[in-house]
Amino acid sequence: MNLSSRPNRTGKTIELDEDLGVADGQEVEVQIKIAPPSRTWGEGNLRTAGALADDPEWDAIMEEIHQARKVERRPQGELE
């Protein structure tokens, strides 16, 4: 019998999605092939990059945030 499946792995346990149809205790031979990740790290960021590029309000919002960060702040530990 040859079975291709994408089982779940937790620690040392591999759980198949379907019943093999073999008796409990029956020895089986297992071949492991590491599956590629379904998504690459950062893929979501790349898909959304530029989403607000044509938003007329976005530049004003970002400028407001930039200016708010430049406001002089009271030194730490100084109380009024």
C-alpha positions in Angstrom: 0.0 0.0 0.0 1.3 3.5 -0.8 -0.4 6.4 0.9 0.3 10.1 0.5 -1.0 12.4 3.2 -0.2 15.7 5.0 -0.5 14.5 8.6 -0.4 16.6 11.8 2.8 16.5 13.9 2.9 17.2 17.6 6.2 16.4 19.3 7.1 12.8 18.5 3.5 11.9 17.4 2.4 12.0 13.7 -1.4 11.7 13.3 -2.7 10.7 9.9 -5.8 12.3 8.4 -7.3 8.9 7.4 -7.5 5.3 8.6 -4.8 3.1 7.2 -7.0 0.0 7.5 -4.3 -2.1 9.2 -4.6 -3.9 12.5 -3.4 -2.3 15.7 0.2 -3.3 16.4 0.9 -4.0 12.7 4.4 -2.8 11.8 4.5 -0.2 9.0 7.3 1.5 7.2 7.2 5.3 7.2 9.0 7.6 4.8 9.2 11.3 5.9 9.4 14.2 3.4 9.3 17.7 4.8 6.5 19.7 3.2 7.4 23.2 2.1 5.7 26.0 4.1 2.4 27.1 2.7 3.4 30.7 2.9 6.7 32.5 3.0 7.4 34.8 6.0 6.5 38.4 5.0 4.4 37.4 2.1 1.4 39.2 3.6 3.3 42.4 3.9 4.4 42.2 0.3 0.8 41.6 -0.9 -0.4 44.7 0.9 2.6 47.0 0.1 1.3 50.0 -1.7 -2.3 49.5 -0.8 -2.5 53.1 0.5 -0.3 54.7 -2.1 -3.2 56.4 -3.9 -5.1 57.3 -0.7 -5.3 61.1 -0.6 -5.7 61.2 3.2 -2.8 58.9 3.9 0.0 61.4 3.5 -1.8 63.8 5.9 -2.3 61.1 8.5 1.4 60.1 8.3 2.5 63.7 8.5 0.4 64.2 11.6 1.9 61.1 13.2 5.4 62.3 12.2 4.9 65.8 13.7 3.4 64.3 16.9 6.5 62.3 17.4 8.7 65.3 17.1 7.0 67.2 19.9 9.3 68.0 22.8 8.5 65.8 25.8 9.0 66.4 29.5 12.1 64.5 30.8 11.4 61.2 32.6 11.0 61.5 36.3 9.9 65.2 36.3 6.5 65.7 38.0 4.3 68.8 37.9 
